[in-house]
Amino acid sequence: MNVSTVPRTMRAAVIARPGGPDVIELRERPTPIPDTHEVLVRVHASAMNRADVLQRMGRYPAPRGAPADVPGLELAGTVVAHGPAAERWPVGARVFGLVAGGAHADYVALHEDTVAAMPGTMSWVDGGAVPEAFITAFDALEQAGARAGETVLIHAVASGVGLAAVQLARARGAVPLGTTRTTAKLERVLPLGLRGGFATDQGLDGLVPWVLASTEGRGVDVTLDLVGGPYLRTTIDAMAHRGRIVLIGTLAGAEATIALGVVLYKRLTIRGTVLRSRTLDERKRDAAAFGRDVVPLLARGAIHPVIDRVFPLERVADAHALVESNSTTGKVVVTMTDEPIPQAP
Ligand SMILES: NC(=O)c1ccc[n+]([C@@H]2O[C@H](COP(=O)([O-])OP(=O)(O)OC[C@H]3O[C@@H](n4cnc5c(N)ncnc54)[C@H](OP(=O)(O)O)[C@@H]3O)[C@@H](O)[C@H]2O)c1
């Protein structure tokens, strides 16, 4: 490992105890030492995810091997050192990718095959906003087998994952529709590629008629459900025959009552997915697919992350509070180095 320029300690956002945003404290921690096939990355930017909030509350423990008290699932940064057998990236390479935790810190060590090369044209802020939302959305569309010409309904469409899914659905020729509880967010997201949107602020009653009106009576072919709970039952009624539902999140509740007869009759597929608990081999495959199929679209500007706010690491507690407020459209980024912070749209 080339340690000459790497400090022994670094700043990390530490969950001092389970609780609200104020339990996050910036503390000094030992800089990780990269293992055999790992690279050490100087993190320039990361972003917030719901898992960080749940972990802070004590409701989502980090998986084995990830730091128990430092959140952060994604990063964009520079390779600064290698483990003894890591040879894929030179020092100075710009990379981005996922970890199971610990990215809200100045340095992260991770397997060299779990990152992708970041386009030279992309800012650190944009890079930090990409991996979790775009890998989750891409992987879910793949699992659903979403094809050109098919309709894809995305619940909580103004979320980070939701807006990545809109663009990735479009990129494969599918037609994205979306829901949000906030009417004002629909105004913001419609110009971002959504074919049509439905505000659920008055409840879910009008959703099925709206979907049928938007799909010439067929229903949607694919749903990416980021919220779960009561949405699942209504979604089943909104599906076309042989439709595929991918359950990605449970913001609206982790339990649902569904009409099994409709699932049978329509021959629906319902599957759940999660990235964080995947094995190393699975994470390598995810990173390879991301590098092959998503990064080229980012590089030529065909898709891009939507960023709501940017906070320096010192203010990561404010980033937690903002995400919890449910007022955001797109990603909340956390920066570790001094890049000029862009204004919110
Ligand atoms: N399975 C995985 O591997 C994976 C990976 C990443 C994310 N996720 C999940 O995907 C979801 C979205 O994540 P994100 O980081 O993109 O979220 P985000 O940007 O924080 O946005 C979430 C949005 O969901 C809406 N929402 C919150 N509570 C809701 C409720 N009770 N009912 C309906 N809508 C609600 C809010 O918008 P409005 O109320 O304005 O609509 C909120 O802004 C989360 O559930 C997250 O846990 C899963």
The ligand as an ORCA input file, in Angstrom:
! r2SCAN-3c Opt
* xyz 0 1
  N     -34.023     -2.319     -2.337
  C     -32.918     -1.566     -2.423
  O     -31.820     -2.069     -2.605
  C     -33.050     -0.084     -2.322
  C     -32.010      0.759     -2.719
  C     -32.196      2.142     -2.647
  C     -33.402      2.645     -2.167
  N     -34.368      1.776     -1.769
  C     -35.667      2.263     -1.290
  O     -36.265      3.031     -2.314
  C     -37.077      4.027     -1.727
  C     -36.695      5.378     -2.294
  O     -35.378      5.673     -1.854
  P     -34.746      7.098     -2.200
  O     -33.460      7.199     -1.476
  O     -34.751      7.288     -3.661
  O     -35.836      8.031     -1.484
  P     -35.920      9.613     -1.341
  O     -35.176     10.297     -2.421
  O     -35.619      9.958      0.059
  O     -37.488      9.881     -1.613
  C     -38.466      9.175     -0.949
  C     -39.812      9.839     -1.215
  O     -40.829      8.876     -0.958
  C     -42.034      9.535     -0.619
  N     -42.594      8.927      0.582
  C     -42.073      8.948      1.841
  N     -42.872      8.318      2.689
  C     -43.926      7.868      1.949
  C     -45.119      7.152      2.272
  N     -45.388      6.777      3.533
  N     -45.972      6.875      1.277
  C     -45.724      7.259      0.010
  N     -44.627      7.957     -0.355
  C     -43.738      8.247      0.613
  C     -41.670     11.026     -0.367
  O     -42.060     11.800     -1.499
  P     -43.606     12.236     -1.754
  O     -44.346     11.971     -0.494
  O     -43.553     13.675     -2.072
  O     -44.044     11.397     -2.879
  C     -40.150     10.995     -0.292
  O     -39.555     12.197     -0.675
  C     -36.900      3.898     -0.223
  O     -37.928      3.074      0.266
  C     -35.581      3.183     -0.094
  O     -35.470      2.465      1.110
  C     -34.220      0.436     -1.839
*
